[in-house]
Amino acid sequence: METRPASKDSAINIVFLGPNGVRAGWRLLVAVTMWLIVFIGVGTALHGRQGAVGMINPSTPEGLLSGELTTFLIYLCIAWIMGRIEARKMRDYGIGLVDAFGAPFWLCALAGFASISVLLFSLHRAGVYQLGERALAGFEIWKYGAAWGLAFLGVALTEETLFRGYALFTLSTGINFWPAAIACSFAFGTLHLGNSGEGYVGAVSAGAIGFLFCILLRKTGNLWAAIGFHAAWDWGESFFYGVPDSGQLASGHLFSAQIAGPVWLTGGSVGPEGSWFCLILVAILCAVAASLPGVKYPDPDAIPDPRRRRVEPPPGLFPESASQS
C-alpha cells in the first residue's frame, strides 16, 4: 500500500500545534523572551552599566523590596499579555486577586514561621545553634520587622509567580502537572546556586521547598498559600532569628545567632537551608501537604485552548440530521 508523504502544512502543525493549541514550549519561549527583554531594558534604564544586576540589593529591606516589586510588576505585565493572547485569565495562572491574603495565606504564613522555628530548634538540640543576644530594641524592632516583612512578601510574590505561575501552568498543558512541577522546582533550586555563599545542599533544599509550594498550589488552587509560607519562612530566618538565608545575612535582624559545628548540620555559609536537617523537614512537610484532601489546580477547563472551544459551534438538537443535510 502506497503511503503519501506528509504535507508541509501538516508538518508545521505537528511542530507548533498540539492538542491544547500552540505547544507549551513555544508559548513559554515567547513569554520568557519578552520578560528578559523588558527586565534587562528596565534594569539598564534604572541602573546604567549595572543593568538588571543592580535592580536587587538583598542587604537592605528597601533595596530588596524595590527590586523584587519591579520584577513582579514586569511579570504581571507579561502574564497579562500572554493571557490576552491565549484567552486565559490571571487566576488560571494561580494569582487571582479574589483569593489574595485570605485564610490560606495566613495559615500557611504561620506554618512557614513554625517550620523554620522547628528547624532551628532541632539544630539547637543538636548543639550547633544558639539564639544569641537581641540585636535590636524599641522602635527599631517594629521598623525593621515591618520593613523585612514587606521585602520578603515581595520576594515571595516574585519567586512564586515566576516559577509557579505562568511557567508551571503552561508546562502543565504540555507535559502534565507533576513533570512540570519537577522541572520548575529544579530550575528554582538551580537559580539559587547564583547566590553568593550558596551550596549544593542548599540548592537542593530550595528546589525541595519549591516542590512543596507546587503541592500547596495543587491543593489550594492558587499561589497565596505558598506566598504566605514563603514570606514567613524567609522573614523568620533572616529577620527574627538572624541566620543566613541562601548565603545572605540580613542587616537589622532581631537576634544575633551563634552557629558552630559541622557543615552538614549547620549549613555553613548557606545557613540552615544548607543543613541536612532542612531536607528531612521539607520531606515531612511535602508528605503532610500531599495528604491534604482535594485537587484544585490546574483547572481542567483552562487546559484546552479557550479560543478553539469558542470557534467550535455547539452541537445541534439533531446532529446526525444536520450532518446529512
N, C-alpha and C positions, 0 to 999 in steps of 0.2 A: 504494500500500500504506500503510495507516494505521499510524503508529508510536505506541506507548504512552509517555507521559511517565515518566521515571524516578521510582521511588517515593522517599519521603522517607528511608526506611531505607537504600536503595542510595546516595543522595547523601551521607549521613553516612558511610557506609562508605568511599566514594571519598576524602572529605576526611581521615578519620582512619586508615584502614587501607590498607596496601599489601601487596605480596607477602611481606614479611618481618614481618608483624604491624603493630602501631601504627607509623605513619610515623616516620622518623628525626627529623624536625624537632620533632614533638610530644614524643618521648622526651627529646631534648636540651633542649627548653624546660623540661620538668619538672625535669630534673637541675640545670640552671643556676639555676632559680628556688630550688630547695631549697638549693643551695650558697650563693647570695647571702644568703638569709635567715639561715642558720647562720653564715656568715662575718661578716656585719655584726653579728649578735647577739653572737657571741663577742668580736669586736673592741670593741663597746660595753661589754660586761661587764668586759673587762680594762683598757680604756683610756679609759673615760668619753667625754668630748666628742670626743676624737680618733678614737674608733671604730676601724674597720678600718685606717685610715691609720696609726695608731700601732702596729700589730702588728709591722711590719718596720722595723728600723733598720739600713740597709746599711753604716753607718760602722764598726760593730764586729762581730766574728765572733759574739759572744754574742747581740747584738740581731738579726742576720740569721738565725742558726740557730733561735732561739726562734720567730720569726715564720713562717719557712718550714716548720718542723715542724708548727706549729699548722695552717697552711694545708693541708699534706699530709695530716694526720690527718682534717681535715674532708672532703677529697676522698675518702679511703678509705671513710669512713662513707657518703657519698652514693653512691659507686660500688657499695658493697656492697648498699645498699638497692635501687638500680636493678637490680643483678644478681639479687636475690631476686625483684623484680617481673617481670623478663624471663626468669627461669630460666636465667641465664648465670653463668659463673664469672669470677673476677677475672683469670685468665690469658687469658680471651678478650679482655680489655681491655689485655693486654700487660704485666701486673705480677704474674705468679705468683711465689710465694716459692721454688719449686723451683729456678728459674734465677738466684736472687739472688746477686750477687757471684761469678759463675762466670768461666770463661776469657774469654768475650766482653767482660765488664765490664772486666777488667784490660787486655786487649789494646787495647781502644778508649780506655782511660784513657791508656795510653802513646801512642796515636795522637793523642789530644787535646793532650797536652803537647808532643809533637813538632810538631804543626801550628801551635800558637801560637809555638813557637820558630822555625819556618821563616818565619812571617810577620814576626816581629821581626828575624830575620837579614836578610830582604830589605829591610826598612826601614833597617837598619844599613848595608847595602851601598849603598842609595840616599842615604846621608849625612844622614838625618833622625833617627836614633835611636842613643843610646849607652846601654850598660847602667848606667853610673853606679857610684857607690861603694856598698859594702854598708852597709845602714842598721841591721842587727841583728847581735848577736853572742851566742855562748854559748847558754845555755838559752833565750833569747828566740826564737832561730831555731826550735827544736823546738816551743816553746809556741805561737807564732803560726802556724807551719806546720801543726800539728795542728788548731788552732782554726779556721783558714780552710779546711782540708781538710774538716772536718765541716760547716762552714757552707755550702760550695759543694756538698757532697753533698746537703744539704737543699735548696738551690736547684735542683739537677738533678732530684731526686725530685719536687719540687713542679711545676716547669715542664713536665717530660716527661709526667707523669701528667695534668696539667690540659689540655695542648694535644695530646698524642698518646696519651692513654689512652682513657677512655670517649668523649670527644668525637670523636676520629678514628674509632674503631670504629663508633660509632653513625652518623656521617655516611657511612661506607663501606657500611653496609647500605642506605642510601638512594640515594647518587649514585656509588657505587663508590670504590675506594681513591684513585686519583690525583686526581680532583677534590676529594675530602675532604682529601687531603694538602696540596693547594694552598690550600684555604680555611683550614685550621688554621695553615699557615705564614704566610699573610697576616695572620691575627689575632695570631700570635706577634710578627711584626715590628711591627705597628701598636701593640701594647701597649707596646713599648719606647720609643715616642715620648713616653710619660708620664714617662720618667726624666729627671731634671734633667741638662742638658748633652748630651742625645741629639740626633742629627741625622737627616736623611732617608737619607743613605747608610748610616749605622749601623743604622737600622731595616731597610733593605733587606738588609743583611748578616745581621742577626738572623733575618729571615724566611728567607733562603737557608740559614743554618745549621739552622734548624728543618726545612727541607725535606730537608737531609742526614740529620737524625735520623729523618725519616719513611722514608727509604730504608734506613737501618740497621735500623729496626723491621721493614720488609718482608722484609729478607734474613735476619735472625736469629730472627724470630718473637716477640720480646719487647723491652721497653724498656731492658734492662740494659746493652746495648752503648751506646746513646745516653746513658744516665745516666753511664756511665763517661767517655765522651768529653766530655760537657758539664761535669762536675765538674772534670776535669783541665784543660780549656781555661780555665775561669774561675780556677782555682787558680793556674795558671801566669801568666795575665795579671795578676791582681790582687796575689797574694802574692809569687810568685817574681820576676817582672820589674818589678812595681811601676808598671804603666801603668794609665791609666783604663780602666774596663770599663763601657761604656754610660753614660759621663759620671761614674761614681763612682770615686773614688780610695780604696783601702782603707788603713786605718791599720795599722801593724805589718807593712809589706811588706819583703821581703828586700833588694832593690836600689832605689836612688833613680834612676829612669830620667831621662834627659835627651832631650827631644824638641823639635825645632825645624825648621820647614820649611813648605812649602805644605800647606794643609789637605787637599787631595785625596790627599796622600801620607801625612801624619801622622794624619789623622782629627780633628785639632783637639781640642776638649774631649771628644769622644766617646771618643777613644782609638783604638787600631789597628783596631777593628771599623768605624770610620768611614773607613778608608783604602780606596781603590780596589784596592789590593793584596789586601785581605781578600776582596773579591768574586771576584777571579781565583782565589785559593787555594780558596775554598769551591766554586767551579765545578769545579775539578780534583778536589776531594775527592768531590763528588757523582758525577762520572764514574767515579772509582775504586770507590766504594761500589756504584754501579749495575752494575758489571762483575762483582761477586761472584756466584757461582752460586746458583741456587735461589730460590724464593719461599716463605716460611713464614708470611706474615701478609697479610690476616686468615685465620683458619682457616675454610675454606669450610663446615665442618659447624656453625659457630657463627653463620653469617649468617642462615639461616632462623629463624623464631620457634620456639624449642625447645618451647614449650607446645603449639603447633599440631601439631608432629610427634608429641608424646606422645598426643594425643587421637585421632589417626588410627589406626584399627585396622589391624593388619598384614594384608597380603593372604593369603587362604586358599590351600589347595593347589589348589582348583578355583574360581577367582574367577568364571568365566563361569557355572558351575552355581549358585554361591551367589547371583549376581545374578538368575538366572532364578527361583530358588525364592523 
